[in-house]
Amino acid sequence: MDFIEFLKYVPKIEKEKLLAEEAHLKMAPAERVLAVDSEDYFYKNPRKAAVMMLIYPKNDKTHLVLIVKNTYPGVHSSQIAFPGGKAELEDESLQHTALRETHEEIGIHPEKIKVIKTFTEIYIPPSNFLVAPFLGISHSELTFTKQIEEVAGIIELPIIDFLNEETIVTKRMDTSYGFDIEVPTFKISEHYVWGATAMMMSELKEVLKNVL
């Protein structure tokens, strides 16, 4: 989709109703649904985090950026994610967290991003994080700089590919919820996006499908 054409729909995106859990469940493994439904995570005092779903032009076409996390000891090693991270005491808000982390992880200054919408928070049981996603738009082409310590790669996903239903496939894999279970994923080239990031992507996809 041409970026100039996409910008015409931004006011509708800002007003569009969020599907929240309905959208999240489309990309949630059954085992995860059972795990979250069986507990009230607010009693666990989850840590706060925020991510940026950043849309921008590349060669005049609309794109969404994702990162490939580095390999390290931890539950989110090597996963595909949105740029973002945990809230720090100096952050004025979770939106500030998302902007700060985006700057740190992929080198995009907050001044280049206009945040247009807050999406539904999602709880991540393995790490006990409650994550707030924000939708941001950059009006200019971007040059990304990876944070070497945390980011192994950057994925520039054309929105037209993101909206293609054929990108959603089921893959058998090991997760914190069980071994060799069926997991709904977004297949992007050789990468599989699953878990909380896929659930956030699902809500974003439903919003875009309803307005574009």
C-alpha positions in Angstrom: 0.0 0.0 0.0 1.3 3.5 -0.9 2.2 5.4 2.2 0.5 8.6 1.0 -2.7 6.6 0.6 -2.3 5.0 4.0 -2.1 8.4 5.7 -5.6 9.2 4.5 -6.9 6.5 6.8 -5.1 7.6 10.0 -8.1 9.6 11.4 -10.2 6.4 11.0 -7.5 4.3 12.7 -7.4 6.7 15.6 -11.2 6.3 16.2 -11.5 2.6 15.4 -12.7 0.3 18.2 -10.2 -2.2 19.6 -11.2 -5.8 19.7 -8.9 -6.6 22.6 -9.2 -10.1 23.9 -11.2 -11.2 20.8 -8.3 -10.3 18.6 -5.7 -11.6 21.0 -7.2 -15.0 21.2 -6.9 -15.6 17.5 -3.2 -15.9 17.9 -3.0 -17.4 21.4 -2.1 -21.1 21.9 -4.9 -22.9 23.7 -2.5 -23.7 26.6 -1.8 -20.0 27.1 -5.5 -19.2 27.2 -6.1 -21.8 29.9 -3.1 -20.6 31.9 -4.2 -16.9 31.9 -7.8 -17.7 32.5 -7.0 -19.7 35.6 -5.4 -16.9 37.5 -5.8 -13.2 38.2 -2.5 -11.8 37.2 -3.0 -8.4 39.0 -2.3 -10.3 42.2 1.1 -11.1 40.8 2.0 -7.4 40.7 3.3 -7.6 37.1 6.1 -5.4 35.9 5.2 -2.7 33.4 6.6 -2.6 29.9 5.7 -0.9 26.6 6.3 -1.5 22.9 6.1 0.6 19.8 4.2 -0.7 16.7 5.9 1.7 14.2 4.5 2.3 10.7 6.6 4.2 8.2 7.4 4.6 4.5 10.0 2.6 2.6 10.3 3.2 -1.1 6.9 5.0 -0.8 5.2 1.8 0.5 3.8 1.3 4.0 5.9 -0.9 6.4 5.9 -2.1 10.0 9.1 -2.7 11.9 9.9 -5.7 14.1 13.1 -6.8 15.7 14.9 -10.1 16.1 16.1 -10.4 19.7 19.6 -11.6 20.5 20.1 -15.1 21.9 20.5 -15.0 25.7 19.5 -16.9 28.8 15.8 -16.0 29.2 12.2 -16.6 28.1 12.3 -14.2 25.2 15.6 -15.2 23.7 15.7 -15.1 19.8 12.1 -14.1 19.5 10.6 -11.7 17.1 9.2 -8.6 18.9 8.3 -5.0 18.6 10.9 -2.5 19.8 10.2 -1.8 23.5 11.1 -2.9 27.0 10.4 -2.5 30.7 9.4 0.8 32.3 12.1 2.7 34.2 11.5 5.0 37.2 12.5 8.0 35.1 9.9 7.4 32.5 7.1 9.9 32.6 4.6 7.4 31.1 4.4 4.1 29.3 4.3 6.0 26.1 7.6 7.5 27.1 8.9 4.0 27.8 7.9 2.9 24.3 9.5 5.9 22.6 12.7 5.6 24.7 13.1 1.9 24.1 12.5 2.4 20.3 15.3 5.0 20.3 17.6 2.7 22.2 16.9 -0.5 20.3 16.6 0.7 16.7 17.9 4.3 16.8 14.7 6.2 15.9 14.4 9.4 17.9 11.1 10.1 19.5 10.8 13.3 17.5 10.4 11.2 14.4 7.4 9.3 15.8 3.8 10.5 16.2 1.9 8.2 18.6 -1.6 8.0 17.3 -3.2 5.2 19.3 -2.9 3.1 22.5 -3.7 -0.6 22.1 -4.9 -3.2 24.6 -2.4 -4.2 27.3 -1.4 -7.8 27.3 -0.1 -10.0 30.1 3.0 -12.3 29.6 2.9 -15.0 32.2 6.5 -16.4 31.8 8.1 -13.1 32.5 5.3 -11.5 34.6 5.1 -8.4 32.4 2.1 -6.4 31.6 2.8 -4.8 28.2 1.2 -1.7 26.7 1.4 -1.4 22.9 1.4 2.0 21.2 0.9 2.6 17.5 3.2 5.2 16.1 3.8 6.7 12.6 6.9 8.2 11.1 6.3 10.3 8.0 9.8 10.0 6.6 11.9 7.0 5.5 14.0 5.6 8.4 17.5 4.4 8.9 17.7 1.9 11.7 20.7 1.4 14.0 20.6 -1.8 16.0 21.4 -1.9 19.7 24.0 -4.7 19.4 23.5 -6.0 23.0 19.8 -6.8 22.4 18.9 -6.7 18.7 20.2 -9.4 16.3 18.2 -8.1 13.3 15.5 -5.8 12.0 12.5 -6.9 9.9 10.8 -4.4 7.7 7.4 -5.9 7.0 5.3 -4.4 4.2 1.7 -3.8 5.4 0.3 -5.5 2.4 2.1 -8.7 3.4 1.0 -8.3 7.0 -2.6 -8.1 6.0 -2.3 -11.2 3.8 -4.2 -14.1 5.6 -1.7 -16.6 4.2 0.9 -15.3 6.6 -0.9 -16.9 9.5 0.2 -20.5 9.9 0.2 -23.1 12.7 3.5 -24.4 13.9 4.3 -27.1 16.4 6.9 -25.9 18.9 8.0 -26.0 22.5 6.9 -23.1 24.7 6.7 -22.3 28.4 3.1 -23.7 28.3 4.1 -27.1 27.0 6.2 -29.2 24.6 5.4 -29.9 21.0 2.1 -27.9 21.0 0.3 -26.2 18.1 1.0 -22.5 18.1 -0.6 -19.9 15.7 2.1 -17.7 14.2 2.7 -15.0 11.6 5.2 -16.4 9.1 7.5 -13.7 7.8 10.1 -15.1 5.4 12.0 -17.6 7.6 10.8 -16.1 10.8 7.8 -17.2 12.9 6.1 -14.6 15.2 4.2 -16.0 18.0 3.1 -15.4 21.6 2.4 -11.9 22.9 3.8 -10.2 19.9 1.6 -12.2 17.5 -1.4 -11.4 19.8 -0.6 -7.6 19.6 -0.2 -7.9 15.9 -3.6 -9.6 15.6 -5.3 -6.6 17.3 -3.4 -4.2 15.0 -4.3 -6.3 11.9 -8.0 -6.2 12.8 -8.0 -2.4 13.2 -6.2 -2.0 9.8 -8.5 -4.5 8.1 -11.6 -2.6 9.3 -10.5 0.8 8.0 -8.3 0.2 4.9 
